[in-house]
Amino acid sequence: MQITTMTRSKGKGWQRDELLLAMNLYCRIPFGRQRSGAPEVIELAEALGRTPGSVAMKLNNLTSLDPQELARGVKGLHGASRLDRLVWEEFQTDWESLVLESERLWGDVFENGGSRPIAEAGDALGDRVTESDHMGKVRLKFRALATAIEAPSLCFF
């Protein structure tokens, strides 16, 4: 199944790869842009075959798991699923791998026109280094520097 051909359906459960893309967007935009009218939200919704409202809700569910946002008094929505929590924890415990995986997916969907099936998008790339891999590593270096300076939130890519 290609990510660009997913069908819209009310109440469709989120798949892990879709959640990785939502997490990637969560880390790219500030809390105030996690709304259904934001261009980035609309773009991801179209790629996933979901409504912008569904993506905005997912982003706000992720906000409810973010200790940095909670510390600022931002609560998000309280509908985070078990999978949301698992993916959030994966990012917490294996930041590097999850950043690279979500960046590969992002590149496949938005930079390569979504031509690869989503199941293949997270496969190992062997020795081939893609631009997404490179950018993920650059962002990791920035995150490490920022962590040493002020302990930022989970998302810094």
Backbone hydrogen bonds, N-H to C=O, Kabsch-Sander energy under -0.5 kcal/mol:
donor,donor_aa,acceptor,acceptor_aa,energy
3,I,116,R,-0.6
5,T,2,Q,-1.5
6,M,3,I,-1.0
12,K,9,S,-1.7
19,L,15,Q,-2.3
20,L,16,R,-2.4
21,L,17,D,-1.8
22,A,18,E,-2.2
23,M,19,L,-2.8
24,N,20,L,-2.1
25,L,21,L,-2.3
26,Y,22,A,-2.8
27,C,23,M,-1.9
28,R,24,N,-0.7
28,R,25,L,-1.0
29,I,25,L,-1.9
33,R,30,P,-2.0
34,Q,31,F,-1.9
35,R,33,R,-1.6
38,A,35,R,-1.8
42,I,38,A,-2.5
43,E,39,P,-2.5
44,L,40,E,-2.1
45,A,41,V,-2.6
46,E,42,I,-2.4
47,A,43,E,-2.0
48,L,44,L,-2.2
49,G,45,A,-1.1
50,R,45,A,-2.8
55,V,51,T,-1.8
56,A,52,P,-2.7
57,M,53,G,-2.4
58,K,54,S,-2.1
59,L,55,V,-2.5
60,N,56,A,-2.1
61,N,57,M,-2.1
62,L,58,K,-2.3
63,T,59,L,-1.7
64,S,60,N,-1.1
65,L,62,L,-1.7
66,D,63,T,-1.3
70,L,66,D,-2.5
71,A,67,P,-2.2
72,R,68,Q,-1.0
73,G,70,L,-1.4
74,V,69,E,-2.7
75,K,73,G,-0.6
77,L,60,N,-2.0
85,R,81,S,-2.1
86,L,82,R,-2.3
87,V,83,L,-2.8
88,W,84,D,-2.5
89,E,85,R,-2.4
90,E,86,L,-2.4
91,F,87,V,-2.4
92,Q,88,W,-2.0
93,T,89,E,-2.5
94,D,90,E,-2.7
98,L,94,D,-2.2
99,V,95,W,-2.7
100,L,96,E,-2.2
101,E,97,S,-2.5
102,S,98,L,-2.8
103,E,99,V,-2.6
104,R,100,L,-2.3
105,L,101,E,-2.2
106,W,102,S,-2.6
107,G,103,E,-2.7
108,D,104,R,-2.6
109,V,105,L,-2.4
110,F,106,W,-3.2
111,E,106,W,-0.6
111,E,107,G,-1.5
112,N,107,G,-1.9
114,G,108,D,-2.2
115,S,112,N,-1.0
118,I,1,M,-1.4
120,E,117,P,-1.2
121,A,117,P,-1.1
122,G,118,I,-0.7
123,D,120,E,-1.7
128,R,125,L,-1.4
130,T,128,R,-0.6
134,H,130,T,-2.3
135,M,131,E,-3.0
136,G,132,S,-2.6
137,K,133,D,-2.3
138,V,134,H,-2.4
139,R,135,M,-2.7
140,L,136,G,-2.0
141,K,137,K,-2.0
142,F,138,V,-2.1
143,R,139,R,-2.6
144,A,140,L,-2.6
145,L,141,K,-2.1
146,A,142,F,-2.7
147,T,143,R,-2.8
148,A,144,A,-1.9
149,I,145,L,-1.3
150,E,146,A,-3.2
151,A,146,A,-0.7
151,A,147,T,-1.0
156,F,154,L,-0.6
